[in-house]
């Protein structure tokens, strides 16, 4: 039913000599996604802080 292209973990990592390119792209993409979430979370915190300060009783 399934035709698995790799026989072991070393073949998955190596990918016929292309593994360094494939895995580096995966790691860069995952890093960008994680950094984007962190930046968005920090911006949301900053906006919430500004709203809280603005709405504070004088």
Secondary structure, DSSP 8 states (H G I E B T S, - for coil): ----S-SSHHHHHHGGGTHHHHHHHHHHHHHHHHHHHHHHHHHHHHHHHHHHHHHS--
